[in-house]
Amino acid sequence: MPTDVLLVNPNRIRPPIAPLALEYLAHALARAGLSWRVADLCLADDPESALAAGLADSPLLIAITFRNTDDCYCATQHSFIPDLQELVEHIRRCTDAPIVLGGAGFSAAPAGVLRRTGAEFGIVGDGERPLVELVRALRNQSQFGAIPGLVWREGEDFRANPAAWQAIAQDPLPRTALDNERYFREGGQAGIETKRGCPARCVYCADPLSKGSGTRTRPPAAIAEEMLSLASRGVDVFHTCDSEFNSDVMHAVLVCEELIRRSAADRLRWYAYCAPTPFPPELARLMRQAGCVGINFGTDGGDAEMLRRLGRDHAPDDIVAAVRACREHGIVVMLDLLLGSPGETPQSVARSIQLVRETGADCAGAALGVRLYANTPLAERLRARIETGERTGLRGDLEGNSDLAMPVFYLAPELGDDPVGLLRDLIAGDQRFFFGWPDDTQADYNYDDNPELVEAIRAGHRGAYWDILRRLRGL
């Protein structure tokens, strides 16, 4: 009996990250009465054989999840699209079944990724319902015009339906589509989603394009049940996959209260991405009681004017208050800085570095250069430069890349001829800062194929990667 859908995970970076999207897709297909199989190339010793085994079932459709277009790191600009193109071409030599791409990376540059890879279809945004409808359309040889978020080829052009943001799984996911136990052993953490979508107005971020700008929550009981079920299987350290755990504070409180009611902190621990606001001290207390041990705050900077330019809703004082609340309740803190966007100066960078020191945060990431994504406010502001190939402030390949599918970064020219040296001097060897560049000894901030992390996890370390690195430094 042919399989309806072969779900393919092509991401082979180390440490490995379990593709949570495939768990959602498998769940949706099963509920619709459709058959599926997973070809997880990440964990396969022989990826070609693993793919061949999946294709042997003659799937009607091959669905490939594409989580990231690149490593989002200005120093390396490592694009994953060439590998995806090679995978699509390999599948093409094995079968005539159509290929559909999806995932956050694909949604950030859908036409650009389709054009470069040659796949027939793509799904922008939530993939559960559109994938089910696409399988039914292919079965019945019907039209695609009503399938939300679908992008497909018509001759040399592409047609695209508007994305439809749906309610996400209201029941606990079985989490049996993947080998989550092995991912945990080799990756050191498991993902959990409490909500989807991001209402923030950050000028550079593609999350509203790939996940929607509204917030869609999951029932706290389903979240707790899913986490505790995995914990009973030995997978007991989690990281939220939400854009920001506290973007809906009341929902975050309810999730914590449910975990507390079930005494989850006795059986698991977890980390979260959060924004500095809204972050009332009471939330820090509840998160800690619910088993949260670490928070990564996406602060972006510590200069008030730069925060305004980036479209952030918080001010430097909010960052100080959020860190203080975490320290009072025993939660370790990472602050993520995004430096070099338009308007950045040596003085504003210095203020951001100084603020991190004043907060007493346990560690901080200092990313230099801002990845540009099409249809974000920042990219549109720089559109004329991108289309004309004008290089001022831009780093990356602009040739035939107006869709920004391949990495392009903005790095403010006001930072001078040696922005790396400037930032290195400001950090002044402070081990709390993770700042990597090709000639820098602290290049471990890039999690893409990171041997230090791989070895630490093999030795038994578990947790958010920044926290593992922090502990390795004795901080």
N, C-alpha and C positions, 0 to 999 in steps of 0.2 A: 504494500500500500504506500503510494508516494506521500512524502511529508509536505504539509502545506507551506511551512516556512522554516528555512535554515537560518538561525540567529548566529551571527558571526561577531566575535570580539577580536579585532586585529591588534589591539594595544599590547605590545610586548615590553614596555619599559619596566625597569626595576627600581625600587620595590614594586610589586604588582598591586594594582588597585582593582578590586572586583567591580565589574561594570553593572551597577545597580539597575541601569536602564533595561538590561536583558531580563532581570527578574520581573520588572513591571510588564514588559512585553509578553513574556511567557505566561504570566498570570492572566493577562487580557485575552490572549489567544485561547488558552484553556477554557476560560469562562465562556468564550464564543463557540466552543465546540470544534476548534481548529487544532490541527496537530503541529508540533514544533520539535525541533532538535537544536542543540547548541553545538557550535564548533568554536571552542574557546582556544584561540591560538596563543593566548598569553601563557597558559599553563602547559601547553603541549611541548613535549621534547622534540617532536617532529611536526611542525605546523602544517607542512604540506600533506602529510598522511592524515592528520586530524581533519583537515578540510576535505580531503578526498573521501573520508568515511562519511562525512555529512552529505556530500554531494551524491554519494552512492544511493541515497534514498530518493533521488529524483525530485527534489523540492520544486514546488510551483513557483516559489519566490525566495530570493536570498536577501536577507536584511542585515546590513552591516552598521553597527553603532560606531560613531566617530566622535569621540568625547572632546578632543582638542585638535585645533588646526595645527598647533605648534607648541613649543615649550613655554611660550609667553615670556621669553627671557631675552632681553636685548643683546646680551653678551654673546649668545650663541645663535639665536634666530633659527633654531632647528625646526623645520617644517615636517609634519607627518603626512602631508598630502602625497609626496612622491611614493611613499610606501603604500598608501591606500590605492594609488593609481596602479602600482605593480600588482597588488592583490586583485583588483577588479580585472585586470588583463589576464591574470592567471585563471580566475574563475571563468572568464570568457572562453578560454581554450578548453575548458572542461564541460561546459553546459551552455545551453541556449536560454536557460531560465533568467528572467529579468532580475535586476539588482536594484534594491532601494536602500538609500543611505539616510541616516538620521543621527540624532544626538546633538549636544550643545555645540560642538565644533562645526558640524554641518550647518546648523541653523544660523551660525554667525556669518556664513558666506555661501548660501545654497547654490546659486547659479555658478559661482566660481569653482566650487568643489565638483559639481556635476560636469562642468565643461572640461576640467582637467583630468577627471577620472574616467569619463565615458559611461558612467552608470545611467540607467534609464530613468529612475525615479529618485526622489528625495522627499523627506517629510520634515517640515519646519515646525518646531515646537513640540508639544505633547504628541507622542507617537502611538499610544495604545489604541485609541479608536481609529485613527487613520490607517494603521497597519491592518487591522481587522477588515476595514471597508475595502482596502486595496486588494486583499486576498479574494474577497467575494467578487469584486469587479473583474479580476483576472479569471476567476472560475466561470463567471457568467458572460465574459467578453462584453461587459457593459462599459459605459463612459466613466471618466474620472472627475467630471466637473464638480461633483458635490462632495468630494473627499477633502475634509479640512486640512490645510497645511501642505497639500501635495504639490510638488514641483515635478514637471515632466517635460520631455523633449517633444517638440513638434517641428520636424525638419531641423533647421539650423537654430531655431529659437526655443525659448523655454516658456511654458505656461505655469502659473503659480496661483493656487487658491489661498485665500486668507487663512491664517492659522486660527484654530478654535481652541481656546483654553478650557480644559475640562476639569471636572472634579477628579482628583487622584484617588487611588485605591483607598476605600473606606474600611477595608478589612485588613488584617495582618497578612503580609506577603508570606507564602510558604518558605521562601528563600531556599529552594531546592533545585533551581535551574542551574546553579553554579556550584562548584566545589568551594563553598565559603570557608570550610575548615582549613583547606590548604591555603586559600588566599590569606587567611588570618595568620597562619604559621609563617608565611613568606612575606606578607605585607604589613603585619603588625597592628592592623585596625580594620574595622568594618564600617561601611557607610550606613546611615539611617536618614531618611527624609521625613521631616515633620510637616513640611509645607512646601509649596512650589510657587514660584513667581517672586518678583521683587518690585516694590513700589518706589524705590529710591530713584533719585534723579542724577546720578553720577554721569558726567558728560562723556566718559570713556567706555562705559561698561556695556557688554553685549548681553548680559543676563535678561533684561526686559525683552530683547529680541528672541532669545531662545527659550525663555521660561515664562514670558508674559509679565506685564506690569502690575497685574492684580495678584492678590495673595489667596491661594487655595489651600486650606488646611486639611490635615488628616485627624481623625478622632484620637484623642490622647490614649484611650484604652487600646486601640489597634497598634499604636506606636510602642507602648509599653509591652504589649504581648509579643510583638515581633522581636524586640530587643531581648526579652527574657527567654524566648524560645531559642534564639541563637546562643545566648549565654549558657543554656542547658546543654548545648553542643560544644561548649568550650570556646565559643567566639564571644568574648566578654569585654572587649574594649572597642568603643564606637567613636565615630566623628560625624556630626551632622553634615548633611549635604545641602541644606538650605542655603540660599544666598546669605541670609542673616537670620539666625535663630530668633532674634528678638524683634523682627520687623512687625510682628503682631504680638505685642507684649502680653495681652490677656491669654492668647493661645499658648505662649511659652510658659506662662504661669500654670495653666491647666495641665500641660504635659509634665511639668515638674511635680505638681501635686499628685498626679496619677502614679508617677514613678515612686514618689515617697510613700504613697498608700500601699504599694506593693513591695516596699523595702528593697527596691532595686539596687540601692547603693551597697547592699551586702553582697550582691552577686555580679555587679558590673561597674564599669566607670566609663565616662564619655567626655568628649571635647566638643566645642562648638565654635562656629563662626558667628560673631556678633558685631553690631554697629555700636559706637559709643553712646548713641541715643536712639531710642529711649532705653535707658538702662538704670532703672531705680535700684537702690541698694537692696530692697526686698527681693528682687529677682536674683541677685547674686547669692543671697542666703538660700533661696529655694533651689537654685541650680546645684549648689554644693550639697545640700541635703539629698538631692535626687541622684547624686553620683557624678556630677560634673567636676572634673579635676583641672581643666584648662580651657582658656578662651583665647582665640585669635581675633583681635579687634582690627577690622579694616579701617584704620585711622587715616591712611593716605598721607598725612602730614601733620605738622604742628604749627603751621603758620596760618593765621586767620584768613588772610587774603587769598592764599592758595586754596584753602578749603572752600572758600566761596567760589573761586574760579572752577573748581572741580565739581561743583553742584552738590557738595556735601551739606548735610543739615546740622552737623555738630561743630563746636568751637573747641579751641585748645582746652578750656576749662572743663568741658565735658569729658575729654580724654582723661584728664587728671582724676576726675571724680569716679569714672568707671574703673580705672585701675585701683583706686583706693578701696572701692567697694569689694573688688575681688580679693585684694590682699587681706581685708578684714575677715573674709570668710574662707581663706585658705585655697583660693583658686589661682593657679599660675597663669601668667599673662604673656602673650606675644602681641606686639604692635607691628602692623604691616605698613610701611611707608612706600608711597608711589611718587618718586621724585623725577623732575625733569619735564613736566608738562608746560604748556605755554604760560609765560609769566614767571616761571621759576628763575630765581637768582641765587648767587652764592649765599646771600644773606637769608633768604627764605629757607634754603636747605639747612643752614646753620641753626636756625630757629627750630626746625623740625627735630634735628638731632639733639638739641639741648632739651626740648620738651620730653623726649623719651627718657633722658637721664633724670629729669625732674620727677617724672611719674614713679620711678623705681620699678618699672616693668621688668619682668624676668629676662626677656630678650626681645629683639626687634629685627624685622627684616627690612633691608633698605634696597628696594628695587630701583634701578636707574634706567629711565626710558619707559614710555607709555605705549603699549600696543594699540594700534589704531584698528577699529572695526567699522566696516561700512554701515551707514545709516545711524551711527551714534552722533550726538551733537558735536563732539570733538572732531571726528572725521569729516563731518559736513563743513565745519568751520575751516578745515584745511583742504577741502575738496579741490580748489583751484590749483594748489601746489601739487597735489597728488596727480591730477590729470595732465598737467603740463610737465611733470617730471622735475619740478623745481626742488632742489635738494635742501634748502635752508631748514634746518631742524629735523629733517627726515633721514632715517636710517633703514635700509632694506632695499629690496628690488622693486622699483616702480614700473619697470618695463612690462607692459601688458598686464598690470596688476591693479587696475583702478578699482576692482572689486575687493581688494585687500585680503584675498584668500591666503596669499603668501605673506609672511611677516613683514610689517612695516611699523617702525617705532618713531615716536617724536621724542627728541631730546633737546631741550632748550639751548640754543646757541649762547645764551647769556651766561651759561655755566663755563664758558671758555673752551680752550683747545684741549684741556685735560680734565673733563668732568670726573673721570674715575679717580684721578689723583686728588681732586678737590674733596670728593666724598671720603676717600681713604684718610686724608689728613684730618677731616672733621671727626671721623670715628676714632682716630688716634689709637688703634689697637684694642679698643674696648671689646672684649669677648662677648658682650651681650648682643652685639650687632652681627647679623648674618648678611654679609655682602660679598657676592662672588663675581669675579670677572676672569677671563681666561688666564691672566697672569697673576691672579690673586690666590693666596693660600686658603681663603675661606670660601672657595667655590662650591661648598656643600649646600648652599642655599638653594641651588637648583636641584629639584627632586627627580629630574629626568635621568635615569640610569645612574643612580648615586651609590657607588660601592661602599661608602662609609655607612650609609643607612642599611643597605643589604646585609652587611656583616653584623651590624648591631642587632638587627631583627633576628638573624640566624642565632645570635648569642642569647636571645631571650628578651630583648627590649620590646616593649609594646607601647603604643600611643601615637599621638600626632607627631608627624615627622619633626616639626620644630621643637617639640618637647624632648624627643629622643636626642636630637643634636644638642639641645641645651644641657641635658644630663651628661652627655659625653664630654662636654666642656667643663663639667663640674660646677655649673652655675646653679 
